[in-house]
């Protein structure tokens, strides 16, 4: 992988986009847990984010040398989206698991 300033700018842009998508996926999963908003809207948003993640994957494989956390952000986002799309029946990301545990503690 080249490390010219132009490439570094490209990797930074990719990283920002991926971290933003990952945050959106986590927020969507939190809304799924709380059953906030319309279920169909959450599902449509999850599918749209998932498509964007698929499109980023080929670029991501090279960019991980620039930022190793990108694959973790991508994986977390994917798990959060699967949680939403499964109506809360599939496994969660580590961060969503922590969110669920905190909710249990606050309620209990």
N, C-alpha and C positions, 0 to 999 in steps of 0.2 A: 504494500500500500504506500503510495506517495504521501509525503507530508508537506506539500507546498501550502502556502497560506490559502490558496483557492480551495484546495481539497479540505483543509481544516475548516474553512467556512462552510463547505458542503456538509461535512460531518456534523458540525455544530447545528446546522439547520435540520438535519435528519434527527439529531438527538432531541432538539426542542420539540419537533413534531411528534416523535415517539413518546416522550415523557408527557406531553399534553394528552395524547390519546390514552396513555396508561392512566393518567389522572381522571380522564372522562369515564373510562371503563370502571374504575374504582368507585367513583361517585354514582354511577349508574347501578352498580352492585349494592351500594349502600341504600339507594332508593328501593331496590328490590327487597332488601331485608326489611325496610320500614314500610313497604308497600305504598310508597309515595308516588303519586301521579298515576297516569293511565298505563296499564299493563302492556297494551299493544304499542304504545309510544315507546316504552322502555325496550321492548323487543325489537322494534324497528331501528332505534338508535343503536342497540347492541349489534345488529346485523351490519349497519353502516360502518361502525367502528371496526368490526371484524374484517370487513372488506379492505379498509384502509391498512389494517395491520398486515393482511396478506400481501398487499401491494408493496409494503415497506420491507418485507422479509428478505428479498434478494439483495437489497442495498445494505441491510442490517448486517449481513454476514461479513462484509468487509469493514463496516464501521465499528465493529466490536473491538478492533485493535485500537481505535481512537478512544472508545468509552466502553469498557467491559460491562458496565451496568445496563447497557442497552438490551441485552438478551434477557436479563432479569425483568426489566420493565415490560418487554414484549410478552414474556411468559405470564407475568402477573396480570397484564391486561387481558390476555387470552383466557386465563382461568376465571377472571371476574366476569367476562362476557359469557362464558359457558355457564356460569352460575345463573346469570340473568336469563339466558335462553332456556335453561332447564327449569325455570321457576323455582330456583333454590334447591334443587335436588342433587346437583353434581358437586364435586369437590371445590374447595375455595382456594384462592391464593393465600399465602401466609398473612398478608396484610388484611384481607377480608376475614380470615379466621380470627385474627387479633381483634378486629372491629366487633365481631360476633361475641367473642369472649367478654369484651368490655361492656357490651350491652347486657349480657347475662349478669355480670357483677353489679351493674347499676340497678337492674330490676330485682335482683335477689337480695 
